[in-house]
Amino acid sequence: MTGTGELPTATDGRLRVLAQARWPEPGDAAPPTLPGFVHSRFSPVVAAVADRCLTRRHGERPAPEPAGGRTAVVLVSAAGDRASADHVHATVAAGGRPGPLFFFQSVPNSVAGHVAARWGLGGPVVCLAPTGDPLAEGTAEAELLLSDGDADEALLILIEQAPDDAGAGVEAAVPGDPPGTAAVAVLLGGGVTP
Amino acid sequence: MAERAPVRITGVHALSALGRGADAQLAGVLAGTPAFRPVGRFDTSARRVGVAATLADAGPLADELTEAVHAACAAAGLDTAGRAGAPLLLAAHGGTGVPALAGELARRCGLAGASRVYTSACVSASTAVADAAALIGRGDVDRIVVAAGYLVEPDQYALFDAGRALATDGAVRPFSAGRRGLLLGDGVAAVVLESATAAARRDAPTLASVLGWGRAGDAYHPCQPDPQGRGLARALGAALRRAGLRPEDIGYVNANATGTGYSDAAEAAALRLAWGEHAHRVPVSSTKALHGHALEASGLLELVVTVLAVRHGKLPVNAGWLGPDEACPLDVIRDAPRPAATGYAVSLNAAFGGANTALLVGAA
């Protein structure tokens, strides 16, 4: 598997899939607005796919203890929030001042932390830019965190903003935001599939 | 937690505004003179603040990272075969081209390839070290090179300025009354980590051991730390449990403290929560007051500084001190370096997203 095109159905036995979701799924239009995040769909899509996945597992927020407090968030994106980065770069190059919200929006940790706060996920927050297969790298990181003992479950989110990818069924609705922003979220737990 | 083999640090290199190389970092932090100067690398006339800690002759990031990895491998005495078996973990600000940068860096330096690129803001490098130690400790690999780099550039500078995060008085004052924020600084570092067995097999020098580590989240806010420091306290607790040590064994904390009001107070709360009364007695300093905040690279630069300081037996000062803040009741090292009472030290880092790490090292 590469990118966000497929969902995992099984792992190598050291992890099991507890829930999974995509953005978009049939019927999706634009992701819900995310207060505090502007200009780009990157963060709203992360939040939307995470909410969908966690709702399928837990129903309502927050995630129940003890699982919630020991759930990691692993966010995997090769290029990160391209739309925001491009906007900031253009603004600065023109001698302007970027809006203050871009300060924290410039790193993927912020939306990962939004998801963690919203759902009460107290495990590690890790963001990766994959050098190869995003799912394989993200799954390996999740497996390491669980094996190492800092988490019992991991919410793995894969997202790419591909400017030339219009195949995901989502039209660009925000200036500077490329179409085709697509994401996958998988909640992984330890052990074999029951 | 799983059983682990010891993990050695066998080679380090770092660059900051304090200079090039490990010796320059140690001399700089012990001298205690902040390296902040007016920014000459780009125009800051549209910004509220115009200073940072930059190294005048710093080259492109890819070149500086290459030099850092080469130097760390040379310090570790790694030959071509030794490098070829070592994967690279890179910490850097995310964006288009960063994965390719990691691959190119691994190729230039003769490493086994770029396994992972960490873009977790200010815990990127420290998370990479924790992961490297975990991978070596459980026997996945004998040796890993962790590299990290941030060179002060216009975009992040403008964002921190717009976010009113930069200190308007041109000084970083961690844990101090009157602190006004952080200042950015260059940081490029590389560290060679390997199993004790692999290091012994080739009679490698051991600078220190990574004895414990912890990673935990606040689950509190997208960009503000938990004021009670609960996530950082859990990371600290995990690091001590892995090391099998007590708080009283730790002789130095290289704090994350950025000189930001609520953030430094949250870190002090975390130390109290994790260590109780010992939090008031352990010597603490944040060397960000000297070399600035190197963002994604901060965790590795500060780990190198911590290792060098405890090996040397002198703990660096917390520059910029104006007076005590009752929200930070810590034993902050002021005025002059202090002798290290033990060979164990912790380096703390925290980031947006409520991400926290603790790395515990023991001097060889």
Interface residues (C-beta under 8 A of the other chain):
Chain A: G36 G68 G69 A72 V73 S77 A78 A79 G80 R82 A85 V88 H89 T91 V92 A93 G95 G96 R97 P98 G99 P100 F102 F103 F104 S106 V107 P108 N109 S110 V111 A112 G113 H114 A116 A117 W119 G120 L121 G122 G123 P124 V125 V126 C127 L128 A129 P130 T131 E137 E141 L144 L145 S147 D148 G149 D150
Chain B: M1 A2 D43 A46 R47 H93 G94 G95 T96 V98 P99 A102 G103 G113 A114 S115 R116 V117 Y118 T119 S120 A121 V123 S124 T127 D131 A134 L135 R138 P154 D155 Q156 A158 L159 F160 D161 A162 G163 R164 A165 G214 R215 A216 G217 D218 A219 Y220 H221 P222 C223 R230 G231 R234 A238 A351 F352 G353 G354 A355
